[in-house]
């Protein structure tokens, strides 16, 4: 089924239906979309619109607080991986101008005694908003579960065991990022709130943003506007999955553009979930994705080393 702007639309409940034909059709539609454009709209996922709306309300309340209160939640030395990151700190790879945003990051809650817990900083609690962390964790878990099933479908499409990714993403280094693009008060240095980039992780799951602005670069080199519609998530391929599949699956370039001048006075909020594996996952290209027509494109690297490299490139790590 087509979605706006030629973004294919799939229904995860087909994959989970127990009907072999529906499951196979979902896998093929998803794989084809990820080879061709790198983005799909997904219905039948595990995040309710009600939970999404409640989380957005909490996020808005957080960003409405005075800067000195927000800055109390900015933890030095964490490269923005938990808590608050103030305005303009992050920039796109290859750029020096900071993106026009501030953000908050929730990370993994390891609750089963896994030794990987020692690798992760603790999540930061917002004392002023008792529901903020509770709703953040609930959304994180629902999106993580949705992402696990998406990766199972991808594994089948790639000819791997369906559960290939399960142990690699269990207690993975995934991030739920709540972004605020504040009102634009004077002529911006650039026409974009977030410059064109590709995501670092395996896949990104985006619930509906509070305003338009997200654009994807299609194969014809045209920028196409994307909006997550009610009851849908927009799910795209990140660079780790592109690397693992030796460019078979496409990590799509996207950006967030400034609104028309009459809407400069409005804020934009967006809450993407960046699904990461554990840091020891090898991103070496799958042998099934290497051929004479598509020779090996990348050196072996672990997910942790790759993430570290990219955090330096975007200015979050020194």
Steps between C-alpha positions, in 0.01 A plus 500: 500500500644842406559769758546869436803599291548148371596367844366143512262412782505160674300345783702319769193302601537312166845383612364396842176347366608135494401493131807389300392682183434830677832469683691433176327791325597734787864386484516558125330841510726614782819371338416654165422837664829490692696419184332777302438794737599398852177625666159341571187603689394225743154431640418226751793584730512500881495873579152644554415851383384571857843416648670703226277802577562474877876484443491803269314694773769413754778589257338837429473564876869421540610741226271772638705502822763773555840433345681484835272214610552314170877552517506333841421180306791542258761246612861580403704220345207294372516626138127573524417132544273559802301796625500846347714647218469875452430694183741484204747244645449239227565547129471275195808304389715727281333818633618748761177696552301357793151366434218721632392264775531393862431139599457243775614138482369192677721192474467132582366377835683169569283311747598133461849493652675521160865608546455752214339730761851608605554651152199733516455820698186516713196683370445849640175567691313829469390587853251766391305261274424164666331359184784599263728203567216252546350582159844516340577148619162365388542648149860371486384144575213509246726633225774251588249215466375636165859533379581141597221370273607732217853361526365144498331578168822656369697192607267275302527728198880478519487119516615493863337315789188693602642560849849606382474846658322401825801442726688791343227754581393352836612768751642685199628857510175645358407865557161673524568864414250778572590800281383860524558735207420838661330790321733675254561854621728641232618414148663155540853435368358205313160400360491186710427423862697176465737470202486204263633183663463125528427332833781305667301202636333186357149643455321816621134500607333843494162576654305790350683831544312808616555689173604443144865539401648152451621444143655194336730494197357259242681313223426782254695732734184691597412601856162353594297604809406224746248505783424210734121471480280396795554136603817480289870502571753598236783245513826549312826316447809636680867484405575192714247292306619645168855406596405149616320438169783647287263775373225256397261681738509879470564744783302797371621858519247720679479846657264730693430827317394830651130578475369784281567842656145539632558190717840603638335576833406135554693221667547157343530186711614161375566170682704246301609162639847402379526122522861398573649159567740424785840653438672166435283417195718458192391715206718305254314474168288185471655258251159455334504873411842489328521407132686585179228757427519637858857457626592552866458871587603520869771397745398287801397702809290450814183700566664662804808619309281627215271694737802657671642612164168656395439680834834676447405594142177668611663693786350320801832336595834680505 
